[in-house]
Amino acid sequence: MMRSIPATKKITATSLFALSLLLTGCASSEDSAKDNSIDFEHELYNGKPTLSLSNEFPPETPQEAIVRGDRAYLANDSDLALYEYIRALGFPSQENADQAYYKIGYIHQQRKNYDLAKLAYSRAALIDKENIQYAASIGIVELKMGEQDNARKQLLRAVSMDQVRQGNKTYDPDKDTFARDLTVDELSPLNAYIGLGILADLDARHSDAQQIYQACLRVDGKSQKALTNLGYSYYLSGNLRQAEVINRRASTLYPDNQRAWSNLGLTYIKAKRYDDANDAFSRIMPQEKALNDIGYFAMLAGDYEAAINYLEQAINASPTYYAKAYQNLKRAKKLQISAPPVKLTNKRDAEQTQATVYTITDTDH
């Protein structure tokens, strides 16, 4: 009977809903519960009424319950998957309970039920304290919840365990060179590294963030998360040339990724290439909203002449009264009176600062 995943396979085996053969094993007498139902006022269940979920006989082992949960998840029935994973917790042996908790957390994370996701991941980590992916998942959820200090501790713990696994003796999270000294391989939890990169960007340590994202890309050159975050990091640091290169690559590889197009549009606005920004924004939003956003960001940058131009276009393009654009236009005209306008130009200005309403953590780890 399998009771634990070998250390070399822990990361990938728990990060995917793989074929359930990995979880099957022999049944013991203690696994067979006379009453293996579980109270579905359960704190980790928040789906539809359970009476409608399964007409099958109750599972005889926790492995069977997890197999059923995996099958339901792959069939896009996440309520039934939650039901089965929670039933796996109702056996005396608690066989594979950590994996059940992890999968419960994963479903809640996808549903943006971050409190429940954190609770489930934390219980998995209590059972298997050395599992790298469990620690990484807690950190990612805490980052999404805005708990930056807690997230940093969990993500650093996951990365530190991964560096030990790889035998990296130069890594020291307390050194300024820690980002440069990281080693990443195919078994590394890339989500933990990307989460640390996001935290570095939030702390305005853009060079560290970029080194972390680049380390991830050396393992997976088409990583959607690494590319979009790297492009945004270059944008934040004012490296508009590299921001354009990376954001164009991300939007080309993933044309349905809204964040890649918004990053590219923001990069063009910062370079005062407003028509190019309009082309990028128009891929992900209506024309009037694209024009309004360009006008808004141009206003924030102090380019009031361009701001008024694009906000007026937004109002004219909107089929209905566009209150937000009118408010922005009024504000831009008021600001223009008290400050000299900046002439519209196509020259790149890498030193221009840009306030932004887009937050770094508003992205998929």
ABEGO torsion letter per residue (X at the ends): XBABBBAAAAAAAAABBBBAAAABBBBBAAABBABABBBAABAABABBBAAAABABBBBABAAAAAAAAAAAAAAGBAAAAAAAAAAAAABAAGBGAAAAAAAAAAAAAAAGBAAAAAAAAAAAAAABAABAAAAAAAAAAAAAAGBAAAAAAAAAAAAAAAAAAAGBAABBAABAAAAAABBBBAABBAAAAAAAAAAAAAAGBAAAAAAAAAAAAAABAABAAAAAAAAAAAAAAGBAAAAAAAAAAAAAABAABAAAAAAAAAAAAAAGBAAAAAAAAAAABBAAAAAAAAAAAAAAAGBAAAAAAAAAAAAAABABBBAAAAAAAAAAAAAAAABBBBBBBABBBAABBBBBABBAABBBX
